[in-house]
Amino acid sequence: MLDQQVDDKGTDQAQAVEIIRNLCDRSFDGDAGKVAIALGRSTEHVQAVLSGAEPADDDLVMKARGIAINRGVEVE
């Protein structure tokens, strides 16, 4: 599943997790609960994506990229 494309940019699951993790660490003090609220997802879902238990989807990655741009955080 890690090699599945998540979006039209060719982002795979590992890259998607890295984008979300970087956003969490660099803009939300590493708090999955805070980034979950910003992404409109439950804390449990974001934690599951970060741990690899659940796949990231294109909407989640798109929102993470958008928030990163707005906050001046480089995620890739």
C-alpha positions as CSV (number, residue, x, y, z in Angstrom):
1,M,0.0,0.0,0.0
2,L,3.0,2.3,0.6
3,D,3.6,2.6,-3.2
4,Q,0.0,3.6,-4.0
5,Q,-0.4,7.1,-5.4
6,V,-2.4,9.4,-3.2
7,D,-2.8,12.4,-5.6
8,D,-2.3,13.6,-9.1
9,K,1.2,14.9,-8.1
10,G,2.3,11.3,-7.7
11,T,2.6,11.4,-4.0
12,D,2.8,8.0,-2.5
13,Q,1.8,6.9,1.0
14,A,5.2,7.4,2.5
15,Q,5.5,10.9,1.1
16,A,2.0,11.7,2.3
17,V,2.9,10.6,5.9
18,E,6.0,12.7,5.7
19,I,4.1,15.8,4.6
20,I,1.6,15.4,7.5
21,R,4.4,14.6,10.0
22,N,6.4,17.7,8.9
23,L,3.3,19.9,9.2
24,C,2.6,18.5,12.6
25,D,6.1,18.9,13.9
26,R,6.9,22.3,12.3
27,S,3.6,24.1,12.8
28,F,1.7,22.3,15.6
29,D,4.5,21.5,18.1
30,G,4.2,17.8,17.2
31,D,0.7,17.6,18.5
32,A,-1.4,15.2,16.4
33,G,-4.6,16.5,18.0
34,K,-3.9,20.1,16.9
35,V,-3.1,19.1,13.4
36,A,-6.1,16.9,13.3
37,I,-8.4,19.8,14.1
38,A,-6.8,21.9,11.4
39,L,-7.2,19.1,8.9
40,G,-10.8,18.5,9.9
41,R,-10.1,14.9,11.0
42,S,-10.2,13.1,14.3
43,T,-7.0,12.8,16.3
44,E,-7.3,9.0,16.1
45,H,-7.4,9.1,12.3
46,V,-4.4,11.4,12.0
47,Q,-2.5,9.2,14.5
48,A,-3.4,6.1,12.5
49,V,-2.2,7.7,9.2
50,L,1.0,8.8,10.9
51,S,1.6,5.3,12.2
52,G,0.8,3.7,8.8
53,A,-2.3,1.9,10.2
54,E,-4.5,3.8,7.8
55,P,-3.8,5.2,4.4
56,A,-3.7,8.9,3.7
57,D,-6.2,10.2,1.1
58,D,-5.9,13.0,-1.4
59,D,-8.1,15.3,0.6
60,L,-5.9,15.0,3.7
61,V,-2.7,15.6,1.7
62,M,-4.2,18.6,-0.1
63,K,-5.4,20.2,3.1
64,A,-2.0,19.5,4.7
65,R,-0.2,21.2,1.8
66,G,-2.6,24.2,1.9
67,I,-2.2,24.7,5.6
68,A,1.6,24.4,5.3
69,I,1.6,27.1,2.5
70,N,-0.5,29.4,4.7
71,R,1.8,29.0,7.7
72,G,5.0,29.2,5.6
73,V,6.0,25.7,6.4
74,E,8.0,23.7,3.9
75,V,6.7,20.1,4.0
76,E,8.3,18.4,1.0
